């Protein structure tokens, strides 16, 4: 974002992320993004705050961050050879919710078939426990990802192009 001329400061939200299976993947990431943005905005009034949350969705199942390597491997086994959706909920807020822009960015990702992937080697070399769906696109090097349709930055965790467009449209005064 600095390359785009946007000054920013990273602040972790002090919330417990929802993982409610009654919500759709789209609803879940958007609610978590909004909760993060509102909590940080309350601590930093008169600033534009961005909250984001990324999940992976496959046939109605939402995959967040795995609890351990066993769960990470199980997630990757489910995703291999299939097309899934990476959804990032984004919430931009100013003055404790007085001005807000929310959206979900979606990218379709196709993984290589399981027989073409060495999951044990992947899990040993890539930090997966803090990644939705248990993979890191920025470290993939073509090992898992066969192709994608949409924003690569979204798969990495923040759809930069869409965020910059939303900032320019809704908060042109608060980003420089």
BALOBA-1460 file (C-alpha; in Angstrom, 3 decimals):
// residues 176
<rec num="1" residu="x" x="0.000" y="0.000" z="0.000"/>
<rec num="2" residu="x" x="2.969" y="2.281" z="0.569"/>
<rec num="3" residu="x" x="3.896" y="1.869" z="-3.105"/>
<rec num="4" residu="x" x="0.439" y="3.222" z="-3.938"/>
<rec num="5" residu="x" x="1.047" y="6.315" z="-1.818"/>
<rec num="6" residu="x" x="-1.188" y="5.262" z="1.074"/>
<rec num="7" residu="x" x="0.179" y="5.963" z="4.530"/>
<rec num="8" residu="x" x="-0.894" y="3.318" z="6.995"/>
<rec num="9" residu="x" x="-0.235" y="1.849" z="10.405"/>
<rec num="10" residu="x" x="-0.917" y="-1.773" z="11.334"/>
<rec num="11" residu="x" x="-2.988" y="-2.349" z="14.482"/>
<rec num="12" residu="x" x="-4.336" y="-5.740" z="15.474"/>
<rec num="13" residu="x" x="-8.016" y="-5.849" z="16.294"/>
<rec num="14" residu="x" x="-8.818" y="-7.051" z="19.796"/>
<rec num="15" residu="x" x="-11.740" y="-9.268" z="18.876"/>
<rec num="16" residu="x" x="-12.489" y="-12.956" z="18.766"/>
<rec num="17" residu="x" x="-13.134" y="-13.895" z="15.132"/>
<rec num="18" residu="x" x="-16.396" y="-15.704" z="14.477"/>
<rec num="19" residu="x" x="-16.324" y="-19.164" z="12.944"/>
<rec num="20" residu="x" x="-20.087" y="-19.752" z="12.957"/>
<rec num="21" residu="x" x="-21.021" y="-22.540" z="10.558"/>
<rec num="22" residu="x" x="-24.571" y="-21.177" z="10.300"/>
<rec num="23" residu="x" x="-23.217" y="-18.236" z="8.279"/>
<rec num="24" residu="x" x="-22.190" y="-18.414" z="4.656"/>
<rec num="25" residu="x" x="-18.498" y="-17.929" z="3.906"/>
<rec num="26" residu="x" x="-19.305" y="-14.510" z="2.423"/>
<rec num="27" residu="x" x="-21.274" y="-13.422" z="5.508"/>
<rec num="28" residu="x" x="-18.623" y="-14.720" z="7.892"/>
<rec num="29" residu="x" x="-15.655" y="-12.889" z="6.366"/>
<rec num="30" residu="x" x="-17.639" y="-9.657" z="6.034"/>
<rec num="31" residu="x" x="-18.868" y="-9.744" z="9.662"/>
<rec num="32" residu="x" x="-15.333" y="-10.437" z="10.910"/>
<rec num="33" residu="x" x="-13.892" y="-7.631" z="8.759"/>
<rec num="34" residu="x" x="-16.485" y="-5.158" z="10.056"/>
<rec num="35" residu="x" x="-15.932" y="-6.185" z="13.687"/>
<rec num="36" residu="x" x="-12.184" y="-5.694" z="13.292"/>
<rec num="37" residu="x" x="-12.568" y="-2.294" z="11.621"/>
<rec num="38" residu="x" x="-15.050" y="-0.987" z="14.205"/>
<rec num="39" residu="x" x="-12.942" y="-2.133" z="17.155"/>
<rec num="40" residu="x" x="-9.788" y="-0.462" z="15.819"/>
<rec num="41" residu="x" x="-11.723" y="2.637" z="14.737"/>
<rec num="42" residu="x" x="-12.950" y="3.116" z="18.304"/>
<rec num="43" residu="x" x="-9.313" y="3.312" z="19.422"/>
<rec num="44" residu="x" x="-8.225" y="5.568" z="16.551"/>
<rec num="45" residu="x" x="-10.983" y="8.116" z="15.929"/>
<rec num="46" residu="x" x="-10.811" y="10.433" z="12.937"/>
<rec num="47" residu="x" x="-8.834" y="7.934" z="10.879"/>
<rec num="48" residu="x" x="-9.819" y="5.686" z="8.028"/>
<rec num="49" residu="x" x="-9.517" y="2.113" z="9.314"/>
<rec num="50" residu="x" x="-9.430" y="-1.040" z="7.223"/>
<rec num="51" residu="x" x="-10.545" y="-4.383" z="8.597"/>
<rec num="52" residu="x" x="-10.184" y="-7.541" z="6.512"/>
<rec num="53" residu="x" x="-10.845" y="-11.241" z="6.914"/>
<rec num="54" residu="x" x="-10.078" y="-14.008" z="4.426"/>
<rec num="55" residu="x" x="-11.658" y="-17.453" z="4.220"/>
<rec num="56" residu="x" x="-11.629" y="-20.303" z="1.728"/>
<rec num="57" residu="x" x="-14.928" y="-21.771" z="0.546"/>
<rec num="58" residu="x" x="-15.490" y="-25.136" z="-1.104"/>
<rec num="59" residu="x" x="-18.973" y="-26.424" z="-1.840"/>
<rec num="60" residu="x" x="-20.554" y="-24.623" z="1.113"/>
<rec num="61" residu="x" x="-17.798" y="-25.449" z="3.603"/>
<rec num="62" residu="x" x="-15.776" y="-22.575" z="5.046"/>
<rec num="63" residu="x" x="-12.104" y="-23.122" z="5.771"/>
<rec num="64" residu="x" x="-10.411" y="-20.671" z="8.093"/>
<rec num="65" residu="x" x="-7.021" y="-21.054" z="9.739"/>
<rec num="66" residu="x" x="-6.168" y="-24.629" z="10.750"/>
<rec num="67" residu="x" x="-5.642" y="-25.428" z="14.440"/>
<rec num="68" residu="x" x="-2.681" y="-27.724" z="13.779"/>
<rec num="69" residu="x" x="-0.754" y="-29.497" z="11.015"/>
<rec num="70" residu="x" x="-3.147" y="-32.447" z="11.006"/>
<rec num="71" residu="x" x="-6.073" y="-30.150" z="10.265"/>
<rec num="72" residu="x" x="-3.945" y="-28.236" z="7.723"/>
<rec num="73" residu="x" x="-3.185" y="-31.446" z="5.829"/>
<rec num="74" residu="x" x="-6.860" y="-32.474" z="5.887"/>
<rec num="75" residu="x" x="-7.854" y="-29.075" z="4.456"/>
<rec num="76" residu="x" x="-5.295" y="-29.308" z="1.675"/>
<rec num="77" residu="x" x="-6.393" y="-32.857" z="0.828"/>
<rec num="78" residu="x" x="-9.961" y="-31.555" z="0.405"/>
<rec num="79" residu="x" x="-8.810" y="-28.686" z="-1.838"/>
<rec num="80" residu="x" x="-6.449" y="-30.661" z="-4.095"/>
<rec num="81" residu="x" x="-7.720" y="-31.247" z="-7.618"/>
<rec num="82" residu="x" x="-10.653" y="-28.897" z="-7.086"/>
<rec num="83" residu="x" x="-11.662" y="-25.302" z="-7.629"/>
<rec num="84" residu="x" x="-12.380" y="-23.302" z="-4.488"/>
<rec num="85" residu="x" x="-13.137" y="-19.675" z="-3.746"/>
<rec num="86" residu="x" x="-10.991" y="-17.321" z="-1.693"/>
<rec num="87" residu="x" x="-13.188" y="-14.645" z="-0.141"/>
<rec num="88" residu="x" x="-11.873" y="-11.550" z="1.592"/>
<rec num="89" residu="x" x="-14.310" y="-9.359" z="3.458"/>
<rec num="90" residu="x" x="-13.157" y="-5.750" z="3.598"/>
<rec num="91" residu="x" x="-14.576" y="-2.974" z="5.743"/>
<rec num="92" residu="x" x="-13.333" y="0.601" z="5.531"/>
<rec num="93" residu="x" x="-14.654" y="2.809" z="8.288"/>
<rec num="94" residu="x" x="-14.155" y="6.356" z="9.553"/>
<rec num="95" residu="x" x="-15.261" y="7.978" z="12.816"/>
<rec num="96" residu="x" x="-16.598" y="4.913" z="14.610"/>
<rec num="97" residu="x" x="-18.865" y="3.778" z="11.807"/>
<rec num="98" residu="x" x="-20.232" y="7.127" z="10.696"/>
<rec num="99" residu="x" x="-18.870" y="6.457" z="7.210"/>
<rec num="100" residu="x" x="-18.428" y="2.873" z="6.029"/>
<rec num="101" residu="x" x="-17.719" y="0.895" z="2.874"/>
<rec num="102" residu="x" x="-17.973" y="-2.916" z="2.911"/>
<rec num="103" residu="x" x="-17.397" y="-5.473" z="0.187"/>
<rec num="104" residu="x" x="-16.273" y="-9.028" z="-0.455"/>
<rec num="105" residu="x" x="-13.659" y="-9.823" z="-3.085"/>
<rec num="106" residu="x" x="-13.741" y="-13.306" z="-4.605"/>
<rec num="107" residu="x" x="-11.044" y="-15.242" z="-6.446"/>
<rec num="108" residu="x" x="-11.432" y="-18.747" z="-7.873"/>
<rec num="109" residu="x" x="-8.398" y="-20.985" z="-7.340"/>
<rec num="110" residu="x" x="-7.741" y="-24.398" z="-8.856"/>
<rec num="111" residu="x" x="-5.353" y="-26.729" z="-7.027"/>
<rec num="112" residu="x" x="-3.300" y="-29.449" z="-8.651"/>
<rec num="113" residu="x" x="-4.536" y="-33.039" z="-8.152"/>
<rec num="114" residu="x" x="-3.493" y="-34.700" z="-4.908"/>
<rec num="115" residu="x" x="-1.286" y="-37.235" z="-6.706"/>
<rec num="116" residu="x" x="0.756" y="-34.322" z="-8.147"/>
<rec num="117" residu="x" x="1.410" y="-32.723" z="-4.749"/>
<rec num="118" residu="x" x="3.654" y="-33.717" z="-1.853"/>
<rec num="119" residu="x" x="1.655" y="-32.314" z="1.061"/>
<rec num="120" residu="x" x="4.101" y="-33.423" z="3.745"/>
<rec num="121" residu="x" x="6.935" y="-31.517" z="2.050"/>
<rec num="122" residu="x" x="4.679" y="-28.495" z="1.557"/>
<rec num="123" residu="x" x="3.618" y="-28.452" z="5.214"/>
<rec num="124" residu="x" x="7.249" y="-28.808" z="6.321"/>
<rec num="125" residu="x" x="8.410" y="-25.814" z="4.258"/>
<rec num="126" residu="x" x="5.469" y="-23.371" z="4.316"/>
<rec num="127" residu="x" x="3.933" y="-21.734" z="7.411"/>
<rec num="128" residu="x" x="0.291" y="-22.702" z="7.014"/>
<rec num="129" residu="x" x="-1.258" y="-22.379" z="10.471"/>
<rec num="130" residu="x" x="-1.982" y="-18.669" z="10.129"/>
<rec num="131" residu="x" x="-3.475" y="-18.955" z="6.633"/>
<rec num="132" residu="x" x="-7.077" y="-19.548" z="5.632"/>
<rec num="133" residu="x" x="-7.287" y="-22.869" z="3.833"/>
<rec num="134" residu="x" x="-3.808" y="-23.818" z="5.121"/>
<rec num="135" residu="x" x="-1.826" y="-22.452" z="2.198"/>
<rec num="136" residu="x" x="0.258" y="-19.422" z="1.313"/>
<rec num="137" residu="x" x="-0.124" y="-18.323" z="-2.306"/>
<rec num="138" residu="x" x="2.890" y="-16.029" z="-2.005"/>
<rec num="139" residu="x" x="5.071" y="-19.046" z="-1.151"/>
<rec num="140" residu="x" x="3.380" y="-21.580" z="-3.432"/>
<rec num="141" residu="x" x="5.700" y="-21.480" z="-6.444"/>
<rec num="142" residu="x" x="3.188" y="-23.552" z="-8.420"/>
<rec num="143" residu="x" x="3.260" y="-26.497" z="-6.024"/>
<rec num="144" residu="x" x="-0.458" y="-26.369" z="-5.152"/>
<rec num="145" residu="x" x="-2.001" y="-23.668" z="-7.325"/>
<rec num="146" residu="x" x="-2.592" y="-24.738" z="-10.918"/>
<rec num="147" residu="x" x="-4.375" y="-21.520" z="-11.947"/>
<rec num="148" residu="x" x="-6.577" y="-18.762" z="-10.601"/>
<rec num="149" residu="x" x="-9.276" y="-16.439" z="-11.826"/>
<rec num="150" residu="x" x="-9.270" y="-13.033" z="-10.150"/>
<rec num="151" residu="x" x="-6.937" y="-11.146" z="-7.867"/>
<rec num="152" residu="x" x="-3.726" y="-12.819" z="-6.687"/>
<rec num="153" residu="x" x="-3.406" y="-10.183" z="-3.940"/>
<rec num="154" residu="x" x="-6.805" y="-11.333" z="-2.677"/>
<rec num="155" residu="x" x="-5.530" y="-14.907" z="-2.376"/>
<rec num="156" residu="x" x="-2.523" y="-13.592" z="-0.465"/>
<rec num="157" residu="x" x="-4.912" y="-11.876" z="1.951"/>
<rec num="158" residu="x" x="-5.816" y="-8.344" z="0.867"/>
<rec num="159" residu="x" x="-7.289" y="-7.391" z="-2.508"/>
<rec num="160" residu="x" x="-5.063" y="-4.345" z="-3.009"/>
<rec num="161" residu="x" x="-6.639" y="-3.200" z="-6.285"/>
<rec num="162" residu="x" x="-10.180" y="-3.269" z="-4.879"/>
<rec num="163" residu="x" x="-9.095" y="-1.591" z="-1.619"/>
<rec num="164" residu="x" x="-7.368" y="1.243" z="-3.468"/>
<rec num="165" residu="x" x="-10.442" y="1.782" z="-5.662"/>
<rec num="166" residu="x" x="-12.720" y="1.860" z="-2.585"/>
<rec num="167" residu="x" x="-10.407" y="4.288" z="-0.772"/>
<rec num="168" residu="x" x="-10.337" y="6.603" z="-3.772"/>
<rec num="169" residu="x" x="-14.113" y="6.485" z="-4.209"/>
<rec num="170" residu="x" x="-15.278" y="6.652" z="-0.573"/>
<rec num="171" residu="x" x="-12.376" y="8.161" z="1.413"/>
<rec num="172" residu="x" x="-10.299" y="10.313" z="-0.963"/>
<rec num="173" residu="x" x="-9.428" y="12.790" z="1.804"/>
<rec num="174" residu="x" x="-8.207" y="10.272" z="4.368"/>
<rec num="175" residu="x" x="-5.533" y="8.180" z="2.678"/>
<rec num="176" residu="x" x="-2.639" y="10.494" z="1.863"/>
